[in-house]
Amino acid sequence: MEPYDPEESTPTSTFTTTDTPQFPNLTPEEQQEVLNAHHPEIRNFLDLEQIFPYLIQRNLLTDMEREELHSSVDVYNRNQKITRLVSWLPKKGSDGLQRFVFCLRSSVEGTAHQELADILQKAAQEVAAKRGDTETGHTS
């Protein structure tokens, strides 16, 4: 994939929702629990440049958030950018974490995103199992 250029249209992925295993519906608090528990893995393995177009495509970043994270002026270092992104995801709706995992699975070329997606998906399933929830959702 070419480096992210905000002036170009976002890419289309060949990855479809039918490729995604069942993903549990989580509350914003549960999403934050999963993200907090796996923040070290996210910080170590997330490639911000690779995932930016997919985050935009899945409406996980507003224009202002995108500019904040992708600005040419390094207001935030990489870890701070990831921390900010992780804090925003549960606020993106009941499927914020699910859409993030979908973005990870879509942007795997040359990254550890597939492994990170698997870790987050398993953690989400464990959180749902703790409360006895078997209901799942799909990203469209």
N, C-alpha and C positions, 0 to 999 in steps of 0.2 A: 504494500500500500504506500502511496506517495505521502509525504509529510502533510499534515493537516493545514489546509488553507481555508480560512473562514469565508473567503470570497467565492470559493467553489461550492457547488452543491454537495450535499452529504452523500456518501456512497450507499448503494443498495447492497444488502447482504444476501447471499445465497442460503444462509441459515434460516430455517423456518421454525415456527412455533411447534410444529409436529416433531421437530428434532429434540425438543426440550422435554425432559422427564417431568412428571407431575410436580408442580411447585405449590407448597401450601400457602394459604392465605394467612398473612401475619398482620398483627396490629402494628402501628408505628413503633410502639414500645418494644415489641418483639423483634422487629426489623433492626432497631437500634441495638438491642441485645446481641444479635448475631453479628452485626457490623463491629461492635465494640470488642466482642470476644475474638474476632479475627482481624482486628486492625493491624497487628504486626505483619500478617501475611499479605494483607492488602497493600500496606506500605512497601513491603519488600518486592512484590511481584506485579503491581499495577503499572502498566505503561500508559501514562496519561496521553501522550501524543497518539498512540494507536487507538485509544478508546474514545477520544473526543468526538469524532464524527458519528459514532454509534450512540453516544449519550445525547447528542443533538437530535439525531434521527428518532430516538425513542422519547423525546421530550423530557429528558432528565436534567437538562440545563436550560435556564432562561438565557436570553441574550446577555443580560447583566452578569449572570454567573459565569457564562462562557468567557466573557471579557475579563472578569476577575481572575479566572484560572489560567487563561491563555494570553494574558497581556504580555507585551514585549518587555515591559518594565517588570523586573522581578521583585514585586512587592512581597510575594510569599515564596518561600523555598518549596521544593518538591513535597516534602513531608507535610508542610502546612497546607498546601493545595489539596493533598489527598485527605487530610483531616477535615477540611472544609467540605469537600465533596461527600465524604462519608456522613457528615452531619446533615447534609441536605437531603440525602436519599429517602429517609423515612417520611419526610415532609412532602414527597412527591406523590403521595397516594398509597392506597393499600397494596399496590403492586410495584412500589418503587424499588424494593430489593429484587423482586422478580425481573423487572426490566433491566436492572443493572447486571444481573447474572446473564440475561439474554445478550446484553452488549458485550460482556466478557466472552461469551461463546462465539459471538460474531467476529471478534477482533483477535483471534488466536494466532494468526500468522506471525511467527517470530517472537512470541511472547509466552509467558506462563499463565495466560488467562484461562485456558481450559482447566488447569489444575485448580486455580483460584475459584472458578465458577463451581467446580465439583465440591470444594471445601465449603463454600457458602451455601450451596444447595443442600448438602448433607446437614449442615448446622440448622438451616431453616426447617428441614424435616424433623430433626430432633426436638426443636423448640415446639413445633406443632404436636409431636407425639407426646411430649410432656403434658400437654393440656388435653390430650385425647382427641385432637382434631384430625379428621381424615379428609376434610374438604380441601380441594385444590383449585387453583385458578390457572388461567392461561393468559399469556401476553398476546395481544392481537396486533 
